[in-house]
Amino acid sequence: MPWSGPLTPSGRSALVPDGPWTYVMDAVAVHARGDASRIEKVLPDGLKPLGDLWFYVSDIISFSPSSEEMNYLSPGLLQYMEAAVFVKVEFKGKIYAFCPFMYVDNDVSLLRGIVFGFPKKMAQIEVTRFHDLFEAKKYGGVAYRSGYNLFRVTVEPSKREERLPFEGFGSWLLRRYLKPIELDEFVEFVPEITYGKVLSGEGSLEVGGGFNDELEYLRPEEILGGYIYSLRLKAKEIRVLGR
């Protein structure tokens, strides 16, 4: 069964077809530290910020065995840009990566993410493309929404790495919230990741925001590093932690 309407007997008109979904991405990211007392202002009650921030902008291809034909009949439906920030938090004695803001430029990804509990909004997103025959000295990504700059990341890679420090943030903690149907629950998303290229180097981060996007509370106090990477991602496990 598809994950959403429009519902027709064939299922072909659904905005989000059936999963399981796998994602491959090229991303430009900055690892930073912010003021925990300010970060707390954009977190749900019960989450303790530990200061670490992970901002990224990425080019993503998603695919599912139940909708394989979409990748060649309408590839634009499953390919999109994404920009997000994760915060390292403590919740009930365990470390998690919590996502307070996430942006995409595709309606399939928007609704699919909301089903999981990702706080997605639509935005204009750009990122330096990766290619085996193209080597840039610097890579960057930027996201805009409603006429204002959300954030910009820039990375000058210089060193190969095996993994990302983002792994130290733990599995992902999501809040699935839909007030009209009284749905409010914490969800743990355990990612399964296979790395391709991972490079580290100097990074810079500009955080803006606007009246409908309170990103100013996540402005960095210290840049810990910049990264460009390719990876394959799928959900190893998804479970509800509490309502």
C-alpha positions in Angstrom: 0.0 0.0 0.0 1.2 3.6 -0.7 2.1 5.8 2.2 -0.2 8.6 1.3 -3.1 9.7 -1.0 -4.3 10.3 -3.6 -5.6 6.7 -3.2 -6.5 4.9 -6.4 -7.0 1.1 -7.0 -3.6 1.0 -8.8 -1.8 3.0 -6.2 0.1 4.9 -9.0 -1.3 8.3 -8.0 0.0 8.3 -4.4 2.3 11.2 -3.6 4.5 8.8 -1.5 4.6 5.3 -2.8 5.3 2.3 -0.6 8.8 1.8 0.9 11.2 0.7 2.1 13.1 3.8 1.1 16.9 4.1 0.5 18.7 7.3 0.0 22.1 8.2 -1.6 23.5 11.6 -1.0 26.3 14.0 -1.7 26.6 16.5 1.2 28.6 19.5 2.3 28.5 19.9 6.1 29.9 21.9 9.0 30.4 20.6 12.6 30.1 23.4 15.1 29.3 24.2 18.7 26.7 26.6 19.9 25.4 28.0 23.2 23.4 25.3 24.9 21.2 27.8 26.7 20.2 29.3 23.3 19.9 26.0 21.5 17.4 24.9 24.2 15.0 27.6 23.0 14.2 25.6 19.8 14.0 22.1 21.5 11.0 20.3 23.0 10.8 20.0 26.8 12.9 17.1 28.1 15.8 17.4 25.7 19.1 18.6 27.0 21.4 20.2 24.4 25.0 19.2 24.6 26.3 22.1 22.3 27.2 20.2 19.1 25.6 21.2 15.8 25.7 19.5 12.4 24.6 21.7 9.5 24.5 20.2 6.0 23.2 20.8 2.5 22.8 17.7 0.2 21.8 16.4 -3.2 19.7 13.2 -2.7 18.4 10.4 -4.8 15.7 8.2 -3.1 14.5 4.9 -4.3 12.2 2.0 -3.3 11.8 -1.4 -4.8 8.0 -0.8 -4.9 8.4 2.2 -7.2 11.5 1.3 -9.2 10.0 2.6 -12.5 9.8 6.1 -11.1 13.6 6.5 -11.3 13.5 6.3 -15.1 9.9 7.5 -15.9 9.8 10.5 -13.6 13.3 10.8 -12.0 12.6 14.3 -10.7 10.0 13.0 -8.3 12.6 11.1 -6.3 15.6 13.4 -6.6 15.8 16.5 -4.4 17.9 18.9 -2.4 17.9 18.9 1.4 19.3 21.3 4.0 19.1 20.6 7.8 20.6 21.0 11.2 20.9 18.3 13.8 21.6 19.0 17.5 23.3 16.6 19.9 21.0 16.1 22.9 20.5 13.9 25.9 17.1 12.4 26.4 16.3 10.1 29.3 20.0 9.3 29.8 20.8 8.5 26.2 22.5 10.6 23.5 20.6 11.4 20.3 20.8 13.6 17.2 17.6 15.7 17.2 16.6 17.6 14.1 14.8 20.9 14.9 14.8 22.2 11.3 14.9 20.5 7.9 14.2 21.9 4.4 13.6 20.2 1.0 12.6 21.3 -2.5 10.3 18.4 -3.4 6.8 17.5 -2.2 7.4 13.7 -2.2 10.3 14.2 0.3 8.3 16.8 2.3 5.4 14.4 3.1 7.5 11.3 3.4 9.7 13.1 6.0 6.7 14.3 8.0 5.4 10.7 8.2 8.6 9.8 10.0 8.7 13.0 12.2 11.2 15.1 10.3 10.2 18.8 10.6 10.4 19.5 6.9 9.5 22.7 5.0 9.9 23.8 1.4 12.9 26.0 0.5 15.2 26.9 -2.3 18.4 24.9 -1.9 21.7 24.9 -3.8 24.9 22.8 -3.3 28.1 22.2 -5.2 27.7 19.1 -7.3 30.2 16.2 -6.9 31.7 14.5 -10.0 34.7 12.2 -10.4 36.1 14.5 -13.1 35.5 17.7 -11.2 37.7 18.8 -8.3 36.8 22.1 -6.6 39.0 23.8 -4.0 35.9 24.7 -2.1 32.4 23.3 -1.8 29.3 25.0 -0.6 25.6 24.9 0.0 22.9 27.4 0.8 19.2 27.4 1.6 16.7 30.3 1.3 13.1 30.5 2.3 10.4 33.3 2.1 13.0 35.8 0.9 15.6 35.3 3.6 18.8 33.3 4.0 18.4 30.2 6.2 22.1 29.1 6.3 25.2 28.7 4.2 28.0 26.2 4.6 31.4 26.3 2.9 34.1 23.6 3.1 37.7 23.5 1.8 38.5 19.8 1.9 42.1 18.6 2.4 42.1 15.2 4.2 40.4 11.8 3.6 38.4 10.3 6.4 36.8 6.9 7.1 33.8 8.2 9.0 32.0 11.3 10.1 32.0 12.8 13.7 28.2 13.0 13.2 28.1 9.3 14.2 28.9 10.5 17.7 25.6 12.3 17.9 23.9 8.9 18.2 20.7 7.6 16.5 18.2 10.2 15.4 15.4 11.4 17.7 12.3 12.7 15.9 9.1 14.3 17.2 6.1 13.3 15.2 3.5 16.0 15.9 0.1 16.6 14.3 -2.2 18.5 16.7 -5.6 18.0 14.9 -5.4 14.3 15.4 -3.6 14.6 18.8 -0.5 12.8 17.6 2.6 13.8 19.7 5.3 11.2 20.1 9.1 10.8 20.1 10.4 8.4 17.4 13.9 6.9 17.3 15.2 6.5 13.8 18.3 4.2 13.7 20.2 4.8 10.5 22.2 2.3 8.5 25.0 4.1 6.7 27.5 3.0 4.0 30.1 5.6 3.2 31.5 6.6 -0.1 33.9 9.5 -0.3 34.5 11.4 3.0 36.9 14.4 3.2 37.5 16.9 6.0 38.9 20.4 6.0 38.3 24.0 6.9 34.6 24.9 7.2 32.6 28.1 7.6 29.0 28.6 8.6 26.6 31.5 8.2 23.3 31.1 10.0 20.4 33.5 9.2 16.8 32.6 9.7 13.6 34.7 9.7 10.3 35.3 11.4 9.1 31.8 10.6 12.4 30.1 11.1 14.1 30.7 14.5 17.6 29.6 13.4 19.2 32.5 15.2 19.3 30.3 18.4 21.6 27.9 16.5 24.3 30.3 15.4 27.7 28.8 16.1 30.3 29.9 18.6 33.0 27.6 17.3 33.6 25.8 14.1 35.0 22.3 14.7 35.4 21.3 11.0 34.0 21.0 7.5 33.2 17.8 5.6 32.1 16.7 2.1 30.8 13.2 1.8 28.8 10.7 -0.2 26.8 8.0 1.6 24.0 5.5 1.3 21.3 5.6 4.0 18.3 3.5 5.0 16.4 3.0 8.2 17.7 0.0 10.2 14.9 0.5 12.8 12.2 2.9 13.6 10.5 2.8 17.0 8.2 5.0 19.1 9.9 5.9 22.4 6.9 7.6 24.0 3.7 9.6 23.5 
